[in-house]
Amino acid sequence: MPSDGPQTIHLADYTPPNWLIESVELDFALDPKATRVTSRIRFTRNPAARDGDLHLDGEQLTLLSAAIDGTPLSENEYQKTDTALTVPAQRLRDDAFTWEAEVQIAPAENTALEGLYMSGGMFCTQCEAEGFRKITYYPDRPDVMAPFTVRIDSPMPVLLSNGNPVERHGHIAEWHDPWPKPSYLFALVAGDLVAYSDHFVTRAGRNVALNIWVRRGDEDKSHYAMGALKRAMTWDEQVYGREYDLDVFNIVAVDDFNMGAMENKGLNVFNSKYVLASPETATDRDFEFIESIIAHEYFHNWTGNRITCRDWFQLCLKEGLTVFRDQQFSEDMRGHAVQRIDNVLMLRAQQFREDAGPLAHPVRPESYQEINNFYSATVYKKGAEVIGMLKRLVGDAGYAKALDLYFCRHDGEAATIEDWLTVFEDATDRDLGQFKRWYTQAGTPRLTVSDSFSGDTYRIEFTQTTKPTPGQPDKAPQVIPVAIGLLDETGAEVEPTRVLELTEERQAFHFHGLTARPVPSILRGFSAPVILDHSPSFADRALLLAHDTDPFNMWEAGRSLSRETLIGMLADDTPPATAYLQALSTVAGNDTLDPAFRALVLSLPSEDDIAQGAVDTGLVPDPVQIHATRKALSKAIAEAATDTLITLYDAMETPGTYSSDATSAGKRALRNTALRLLMPLGGQPRAQAQYDGATNMTDQLAAFACLLETGDDSVAGRFYQQWHDDRLVMDKWFMLQVAHAAPERAVSVARSLTEHPYFDWKNPNRFRSVIGGLTMANPAGFHDPSGAGYAFLTDWILRLDKANPQTAARMSSAFETWTRYDADRQGMIRDQLERIAGTEGLSRDLSEMAGRMLKAGQSD
């Protein structure tokens, strides 16, 4: 019998299920306080199993009855704990039987937002990873797949589940999903909703009904999401050959949701913020995220649903591949260069940070206590980078051939990383044994570069190393594709891009037939998720910034100069070089470059990025000093490029009807970047004029942030009066006030906002807007020397842990970099982590996170 306490689950201990399922029938009699769920499940013996016990997961369930083949079970015929129900093998003599059970649950009391719960009077579900066990007794594991028939009894006007609608009579609706799926993909929604509807004709001529279900009054904010869905469906047919396979595709917008969205078969449930948008209430960034996340969840129909993962250790199989697919889609929709830079910025900010700290883990972890803690940047974003490297190594044709084989060979199966790599080996005749280390080794490889030139030959040598990570002190060399090109002293390309394949700890490559020492452009397109340890001269980086044919490395050269300048200012007050400031001004004014790209070049590294850069150079980062230094450099850039920035601000205006297309969004990005830079030079009147005259949320919010930076608290009141009836805009109002508060005021601002009547701490979006606004968007405020930020975060996550452990655990990751700071800050954070770990009744989610972070301090 399983223990009710935290257990460590190991990949090596995987065993196949004892029983498989032929069919599932579920009846729901919905009631907020007393929903009854009747299940009828046809089990068949698994010939690959070791024993015959029937193990069913179940939590927070009141069992009313249970029967096998119509015969009720007495209490001595099964064992039941708080987490499971087991029927011994001796009671199960046949190779097939029908299990029937009735349970009662209380959705209104389910504040964890897992299983069946209530949101604004609406019934909804979230079953990934292990939420279905809070609905009924079931083998709640991804390798048990079955077709579902669902009957819903409720007076709610809209009753939805997976698959196709069968019939609706009065307050009873029936749905049938013909495609076998694991329980984590089950979904049910019931509420007073309205549909924004359209249709899509597949390439085979099937007419698919499309619906986006929202609260009344939100219909006019659903148009963009519908367009994004249709673009994703078209793209998946054209690029991957994947056609939708049901008669209807439903999306539901839910206000209370722990994650971004969920790919349940035929019934995607979304956090409202990633569905609802209008020019007046959503920013360009919001539109971009909606398009990407709509596509991501739709693409899961094949990479996650039709082919799912055998166990939760294989989570990256579906998430890494689907993130890669949605990144490809976004690049095709919005521009390859800017989207690639944006993806790498997020990778470095989230995943590199994770890899460098106590929460580091492989793309495919070897063990876990709480699977919710491994819905991480490593699984998603590094997992996507691994797919990108694989595609780069085998080529476009090899990748397409392998994916076709993958869909053919494993359709309807629960697969593993080994299955995935075998497909590529079979399709491309490559040995991927060494490449597999990307899935099994944690940490970010560092590539150290040395080079020389003699005669007509340029020699470049790479040394790869990866620092120890928790549980993995020793690292073996990995396969690293390094895309490289060579430029001459005028900026002309003398060697076009080629991919060097690193397989050894130290490896050299030669380029012949050159007339002079070239300037190398290394890791073009960020061809591998590594840290490049290379110190080209200022002149070489300036040349790359001005002339590199690879947009990513052009941006990277400017980024490197900015980081080096900031570190120099931190270390010994070295003023920014005039040549650096002039180079940025030149790029900003280059009308041949995409405005969105120029906005990225003008944007300085984040304060967290600077902190990590300080650590890499042997400095102990001081978040307050970093904040002040970053502001000083921003002002210096503005002073050096004042005329250019004013010209850009005026030239990039987008009058007329708002458009969310990439070109218009790029112009607004550059204009608002110019506005932000000009603020220290008396820019308040310009920001105020933009705020007062804004016709879209992108421009209004940019001006709002700038005015908050000046200490103008009155603008928050005006914004509130205008938007207090819009819940998603109010999330922005909460977030920006904390994010742009002066560091010494940040904690008090956050604390006062938690006392606002609109602060609903049980709503994940609202909680993240305030507490996340402090920890993620105002690091100088969070790391105030008093330690007030640390105590504030701990107070709130301990309170939230009792209601929503999953969100509390994720918010605790704000402490993951604690060992890089000074002794005083480390001591204060350690005290808070020990306070968390010592709290009675702590959830498994938060307990595991605190324990892992404390363990890092012990090893140091």
N, C-alpha and C positions, 0 to 999 in steps of 0.2 A: 504494500500500500504506500502511496506517495505521502511524504510529510507535508504538513500545512505551512512549514517555515520556508524561508528562502533556500533554494537549492541551486547549485551550479550545474547547468546543462552543458554537456560536451558533445561536439560534433562526432567524436570518435565513438560515442555510445549510441549512435543512431541504430534503431531497429525498425523494421517495417511493421505496419499495423497488423494486429491479429485478425481484424475483420475489415472487409471492404463494404461499400454501400452501392446497391443497385438503384435505389430511388429514395427520395425524401418527400414526405407530405407534412406540411406545417399548417396548423389552424391557429389564428390569432383572434382572440376576443379582447379588443383593446380597451384599456381603462387606465387612467394615469396612476392610480394607486394599486390596482389589482388586475393587471393584464394576465389572462390565462393563455398559455401556449400548449397546444396539443401536437405531439409529434408522432408520426408513423414512418418508421425507417426500416427498409429491407436490407438486412446484413447478409453477406456471404463470406465464408471462411477464406482467408488469404493463404494460399498454399506456401507462400514464402515466410510465413510467420513462425515464431518459435513455440508459442503456446496458445491456448484457446480462450483466455480470459477476455471478457468484454470490458474495456476501460473507456468510460465516458467522462469527459470534463464537465464540470458544472460549478458555478459560483453564484452566491446570493440568490439561490433558487429555493422555493418552497415546493417540495415534491408532493403532489396530490395523489398520484397513482402511477403504477408502472405494470406493464404486462409483456409477456412474450408469447407470440402466436395466439393472442386472445386470452391467455391464462394469467390472471393477476399474480404479481410477485409479492410474497410476504417479506417482511423486513429481515428475516433470517436467510433470505435467498440472495442478498446483495450486501455489500459493505459501502457505506456512504460517509464521506468526510466533508469538510467545508469546501473542498476543491474538486471532488471527483466522486463517481459512483462506479463500482466494479461488480460485475456478475461473474462468479467463478466459472471456470471451464466445465466443471462437472454438471452445471445447470444447462450447458449449451452443447447438447449431444449431436445436433444436426449440422449440416454444412451450410444451412441457410435458415433464417428465421426473421420474423417481423417484430420489432421493438415498438411498443407504444407507451407513451408517458404523457402526463399532464402536469405542468408546473405553473406556479404563480410568481409574478415579478412585479416590481413597483417602479415603472419608468420615471415617475415624478421625483423619486428619491435618488435617482442615479446621477449624481453630480460629476462623476468621473468621466461622463460622456463616452463610455464604452458599453457596447451592447445596445439595448433599446432604451432610449431616454427621451426627455421632453425638451423642446426648444421653442420658446414663445408660443406655447399651446399646441405645437406640432409634435407628433411622434416621429422619431427618426432613429437610425442605427449607425453605429460605427463598430465593425467587427474585426478589422485588422489591428493588431495581430491576433489577439486572443479574446475578443469581445463576444464571440458567439456563445461561449460557455456561460455567459450571463443572461442568455435568452432561453436555452434549454440544454438538457444533457445530450452530449454529442462528442464524437472523437474529433476534438477541435485542433486539427493539425492539417497542414496544407497538402499532404500526400493522400488524403482521403477525399475523393472527388465523386460527385453524384449529380444527376439532374434533380431540380427542385420544383415542386408544385406548392404554391402558397395560397391560402385562403384567408382573407382579412375581413373581420366583422367589426364595423365601426360606423357611427353616424357622420364621421368626417366626410366632406364632399370629395376629397381626392385620396385614393387608396392605391399605392404603388408598391411593386416589388420587382425582382429581377425577371428578365426574359420578355415574353410576349403576353399581352392581356388575353385571357380566355373568355371571361364573361363578367358582367357587373349587373347585379340585381339588387336594387335598393341599397342597403348599407353593407352588402357583401360583394367583395371583388375577388376574383381568382386569377392568378398569374402562373405561367409555366415557363421555366427556363430549360430548354432541351439540351443545353451544353453542360456537360459535367463540370462542376466547380467545387473547390474547397469551401468550407464554412466561412472563412474570412471574407469571401466575396459576396456573402448574403447581404441583402439590403431590404429595408421596408421603410416607407414614409407614408404618413397619414396626416392630413391637415387641411386647413382652409386656404388653398393655394390657387393661383391662376397660372395658366400656361402662356408663354410666348412661343408660338409654334411655327414650324416650317417643315420642309421635307428635303430629302436628298435621294437622287437616283444613282445607284451604284453603276459601275462599269458593266455589270451583267444585266442592268435594266431593272433591278429591284427598287421599288419605291419605299424608302424608310421614313417613317414619321419621326420628326424631331421636336422635342418639347423642353423648354427651360421653365421649371416650376418655381415661382417666387411668391412672396407675400403680396397681397393686394396693394397696388400703388407703385410696385417696383417693375412693372412690365416694360416701361419706357427705358429702363436701364439694362435690358437684356439683349438689345439688338447686336451689340458688338460681340458678346459671347457666342451668339448664334452664328455670326459670320465666321468667327474663329473656328468653331466646330466644323463648319462646312469646308473651310480651307484645309483643316487637318484631315478630314475624310478624303478629300481629293488628293492631297499630298501623299497620304499613306498608300493609296492605290497606285499612284504614279511612280513613287520612289521605291516602295517596298513590296508592291503587288498585293497588298492586304486589303480585302474587301470586308465591309461590315456584314454581320451574319444573323441579325435579328430583324424583326419588322418595325421595331421602335427603339429609339435611343432617348432616354430621359436624363435630364440633369435637374437637381434640386438644390436651391440656395438655402443654406442653414446658417443662422447667426451664431449658434453655440457649437463650435467645432474645434477640436484640438489641433488639427493639421490643416493643410491647404485644401486637400480634396481627396476623394477615395474612388477607385476605379471599379466599384461593384458592377458585375456583368449587366449591361443594359440600363443600369440605374446609378449614375454617378452622383454622389453627394458631395457638395462643395461648400467650403467656407464662403459666406456671402461676399466677402471682399474680393474674391477671385471670380465673381460672376457679374456683379452689378457695376455698371459704369455709365456715366454720361460726361460730356465735356465740362459741365459745371461742377461735378462732384468728384471726378476721378482725374488723376494726373497721367501724363504720358507713361510714367513708370507703371501705373496701375494697368493701363491698357496693355502694355507689353507683358506683364505678368499674367493677365487674364488669357491672352492669346497662347502663351507658353504652357500654362497649367491646363487649360482646356485641351490642348493638343496632347500633353503628357498623359492625362487620364484616358483620353480616347485611344492613344497608341497602346495603352495597357491591354486593350481588348485582345490583342494577339501576344504581346510580350508581357505576360503577367496573368492573363485570364485563360486564353486557349492553351498557352504553355505557362504553367506556374512553377513554383519552386518546391522541391521535395520536402525541405525543412527550412526553418527560419535562418539557418546558417547560410543558406543560398539566397538570401534576400537581395544581394547585389545582382543576381542573375536577372531578375525582373526590373529592379530599380536602376541599376547602372545602365542597362541596355535602353530602357525607356527614357532616361534622362538624356542619353546620347542622341536618341531619335528626336526628342523635342528640341535639343540644341541644334541639330541639323535643320529642322523645320524652321526655327526662329532665324537662323542664318539665311535661309532661303527667302523668308518673308521680310527681313529687316536689314540685311546687309551682313556679309560674312566677317569683315574686319572688326566692326564695332561690337558685334555680338560675341566674337571670340575673345576680345579684350574683356568684355563684361563678364563672361563666364570665368575667365582666369582670375579676375579681381575677386569674385565670390569664392572661387576655389582657395585662393591664398588667404582670404580673410577668415574662412570657416574651416576648411579642411587642413591646410598647412598648420593652422593654430592647433587643431585637434591632434595632428600627428606629432607636434612638438611638446605635448603635455601628457598628463597622467591618463587622459582618456583615449590615448592612441590605441588603435586596434587594426588588424588587417581588414582589407576589403571584404574578405570572408572570415569572420571571427571564428575562433576555435571553441569558445565557451561564452555563456552568459548566465546571469541570474534573472534579469528582466529584459525580454526581447524589445520592449518599447525603447530602451536606452540605446539600441543599435539602429534606430532610424536616424542615421547620422550623416554628416557631410562626407565621411569616408566612404560609406556604402553608396550614397547617391552620386556625389560629385567626383570622387576619385574613381568610383566604379565606372562612371561615364568616360573618364580619361583613359582608363584601361581599354575600354572598347575602341576609343579613338586611336590608341597606339596599335591595337591589333589590326584595325582597318588600314593604318598607314603601312604596317609591315607586309600585309598580304596584298595590298593594292585594291582599287575600287572593284575590279572584276572578281578578284578572289573573295572579297567581302560579300558581294552580291551572291555569288555562288554558294558560299557558306550559309548565308541567311536563308536562301531558298531551301537548302538541305535541312537546316534547323527547323523551319516551319513544317516541312514534310515529315521529317523523322519523329518529331516530338509533339506534334499536335495532339492535344488532349491528355498530355502527360504532365507529371510533376518532375521536373528535371533538376540536374545538378551542374555545378561549374565544370566538372569532368565531362559531362555530356556536351556542354557548350564548346569546350576546347577540342574535344574529339571531332566534332562537326567541322571545325576549321582545319584540323589535321587531315581529315579525310577529303575535304574539298580542295585544299591547297597543297597537300603533300609536304607540309612543314611539321617539324618536331617542335611542339610548344611546351615541352617539359620545363625548360628554364623560364619561359614567359609566365608560367603558372605562379611563380614567386610573387608576382604583382598581386595575386589574390591571397597569398598566405603570409607575406611579410608586412609588418606595419612600418610606419616611418616614411619620411620624404627623402629620397636619395639626393645627395649633394654631388654635383659634377664640378670638379676642379679642373681648370683649363690652363695649359701652358702651350706656347707655340714658338716657332722659330722660322727664319727664312734664310736659305742658302742657295746660291746659284739661281736656278729657276724653279726651286721647289719650296713650297710652304708646307711645314709640318705642324700638325696640331695634335696634342695628346690630352686625353681625358682620364681622370681618376675618379671612380665612383665610390662613395662611402655613404653608409646610413647609420645614424646614431642608434644606440640601444633604445628600445621601447619596453614598456611593461611586459614582462614575460618573454622577451626576445632580446637577449643581450648581444647575440651574434647575428650578422647579416651576410647573406651570400650575394654575389653579383647578380644583377638583374639585366634583362634585355631592355635596352633604352634606345629608341629611335631618335636620333638627333638630326633635325633638318638644318642644313647649313648652306649659306651662299657666301661669295666673296666679292668685295667691292674694291676698286682702285682708289687712289687718292683724290680723284675728282668726283667720286660717288657713282661712277659707272660700274655696272655689274660685270665682273670678269669670270665668274663661275656661278651659273644659275643654281637654284636650289637642288640639292641632292640629300638623300637620307643616309646617314651613317648609322650602322647598327652596332651598338656597344653590347658586348656580351661578357667582357672580362673586367676585372677590377681596374686595370690600367691598359689603355689601348691607344695607339697612335695611327693617324691617317696622313696621307701625303697628296698634295696637289702639285702637278708638274706643269711646266710650260708657261710660267708667269714671268713677267718682266720686272716686277717690283713687289715688295712686301704688301700683301693685301690687307684690307680691314675685314675681319670675319663677322658675318651676321649669323649668330649661333642660336639654335633652338627656335628656328622660324616657326611661326604659327603656334608657338608653345607646344612643340611636338611631343613632349613628355612631361609629366607632373613632377619636376625635379627643381632643386635650387641650383642655379648656375653660379658658380664661384669663379668669376672672371673679372679682371680689373683692367679693362681697356682705358686708354688715355682719354682725357676730356675731349681732345680733338677728334678721336675716333668715334666717340659717342655722339658728338655734335654732327659729325658727318652722317652717321646712321640716322639721326633724328631728321636731318635735312633730305637725305637721298635714298634711304633703304627702300627697295622695291617691295619688301615684306611689311605690310602695315603694322602687324603686331610688334615686330622688332623696332620699327620706327617709334612707336609709342613706348616700348620698353626702354629705349635709349633715353628718352626724356624722363621716364619714371626713375631710371637709375641715377640720373643727374640730380633729380629732386631729392631722392633718398639720401644720396651722398652729401648734398648740401645741408639737409636737415641734420644729419648725424654730425657733420662738422660744426654746425651752429650749437648743437647740444654739448659737444665735447669741449670746445674751447672758444665759443662765440665767434667762430670764423664767419665773416660776412659772406653772403651769396656772391658768387663770381659774376661780374658784369656780363661776361660772355654767355653764361648760363641764362641770365635774365633776357638777354638779347635773342638768344636762340628760341626761347619760349615765345617771345613777342613775334618773331618771324614766322613761326609755325601758326600762331593764332591768326595772323593776318594773311595767310596763304589761302586765297580763295579757290585754289584747285583741290584743296582737301575737303573732305566731308565735314560739315559743321559738327556733327556728333563726335567725330574723331578728334577734332580740335578741342572740343569741350573736355574730352578725356585727357588730352595732353596737358591742358591747363589745370586739371584737378590734381591736387597734391595727394600723396599717400595718406591713408587714414592714420589716426593716432595709434591704433593698435599695431598697424604695419610698422610705424616708426619705432614703437617699443620693441618689436621683435628685431628690427634692424639694429637697434642699440645693443641688444643682447648679443647679436652675431658679431659685433665689433668689440665686445668686452665691457660695455657700459651697463650699469644698473639703471634701468629706465625709471624716470620720475614722471608719472602721467601729467602732473600739473605743469612741469617744465616743458614737456612735449607739447602740451596744448598752447602754451604761450609762444613757443618757438615756431610752431606751425602757423600761428596767426601772424607772427612777424615776417615770415617768408612770404605769406600770401600778400601782405601789404607791400613788400619789396617788389614782388612781381607786378602789382598794380601800378606802383610808382614808375617802374621801368616801361610799362606798356599802356600808360593812361590813354593816349590818343587812340591806339589800336583798339582798346577795350570799349571806349566810347563809340567809335565807329562801328564796331561789331554789334554793340547793344542796339544802335539805331537801325543797322542794316538787317539784323536777324528778326525783326518784328514780323509776325505772321498775322496781318489783319484779315478781316473777313471771317467766313465760317470756319470753325475749328475742324481740323482733320487730324486723326491719330496716326497717319501714315508716317513712315520712318523719316522722310525728308523734312516734313513739318516739325516732327518731334526733335530732330537733330538741330534745327534752327532755334527752337525754344531752349534746348539744352545749352547751346553756345551763348545765347542771349542771357540766360539766367546765370550762367557761370561768370559772364562778364559783370553782371549786376553784383554778384556776391563778392567778386574781387574788388570792385570799385567802392564798396561800402566804407572802408576805413578812410577814404579820401573825400568825405562829405557826401556819401551816396544816399543818405536818408531821404532827401526830397524825391530822388528818382525812384527809390523803392516805394515810397508812399504813393506816388503817382501811379506806379504800376499796380499796387494793391487796389487803389480806388477804381482804376479803370479796367481791371482784369475781367475778361469774358470767359475765362476757363480756369479750372482748378490748378493746372500746372503753373500758370503765371501768378495766380493769387497766392498759392502756397509758397512759391519761391520768394515772393515779396514779404509774406508773413514771416518766414524764417529769418530773412534779413533784418526786419524790424525788431524781432525778438532779440536778435544779437545785440542791438543797440541799447537794450534795456527798456524798450518801449512796452510796458505791460498793458497799456490801454488797448493795443491792437488785439490782444487776446480776448478782451471783452467784446470788441466789435465783431470779431470772427464768430464768437460764441452766439451772439444775438442773431447773426445771419444764418448759422448752420446748426443750431442746437436740436433741430428736429430730424436731422440726418445722422443716423447712428454710425455710418462708416466715415463720414467726414469728421464726426466728433472723435473717432479714434485718432485721426490725424491731429486734431486740436490738442488732445492729451499728450500725444507723443512729442510734438514739436516744442511744446513749452518746456518739457524736461530736457530734450535733446539740446536746445539752444539756451538753456539757463547758464549763467556764469558758474564755473565749477564750484565756487564757494557757496552758491545758493541752490545747487542742483538737488540735493537731498531734501531741503526744506520745501522746494517747489513740488517735488514728487510726493512728499508726505502730505502737503496741502491738497493736492489733486486726488489722493486716495480718500479724502474726506468730502469730495464733491458728490452731490446727490446722483450724478450720472456715472459715477465710478462703480461698476458692477464687477467685483473681483472674481466672481465665478464665471464670467464670460472671458474665454481665453484671449480674444482680440483686445478687449479693454485692459485686461491684466498686463498683457505684453506691451501695450501702448505706454503705460506708466512705468512699470518696473523694468521692462525691457528698454524703454526710452532712456532710463538712467544707466543700466548696465552695459547696453550695447552702443548707444549713441552719444553718451557723455562720459567717456572713461575717466576724464580728469575729475568730474564730479563724483563718480562712483568710487574712485580711489583717493578721495579726499584724505589728507593725512590724519584726520580725526578718527577715521574708521567708521564714521556714521553711515556711509553707504553700505558697508558690509553688514552692519547690524540691521539696517533697513531691509536689505534683500533677505536676510535670514528670517526676520520676523514674518515676512510675507510668504516665503516659500513653505515655512512650517505651517502657517495657517492654510495655505492652499493645498498642502499635501493631504490634509484630512478630507478634502473634497475632490481634488483632481490630481492624483499622484503623477500622472504622465506629464502634465504641464509643469508641475513643481520641479520634477527631476530635470526637465530640459532647461528651466530657468537657472538651476543651480550651476550649470556649466559656465556661468559668468566667473566662477572661481577657478576655472581650469588652468589659468596661466599664473597662479599665485606664487609659484616658486621663483619667478623671474624678477620679483620686486625686492625692495630693500628689506632689511631684517624687521623693522617695525611693522611694515605692511604685512609681511609674511606671518608675523606673530598674531596680528589681529585677525587675519583670514583663517589661520589655523584654529584660533579660538572659536570662530563661527562654524567651521567645519566640524569641530569636536562637539559643539553645541547641537548641530544637526544630528550627527551620528549618535549622540547620547539621548536623543528624544525618545520617549516611550511611545510605542505604537507607530513608529515611522513606517512608511510604505516600503515595499520591496524596491520600487523604482528609485526613490530618493536615497534609501540606505545604500544601494549599490554605488550610486554616483558619489556620495560623500566618502564612502570607503575607498574607492579608487583614487580620489583626489588626495585624501589623507595619506594613503600609501606612498604616493609620489614624494610627499614631504619627508617621510621616514627614510626613503632610499637616498634622498639628497643629504 
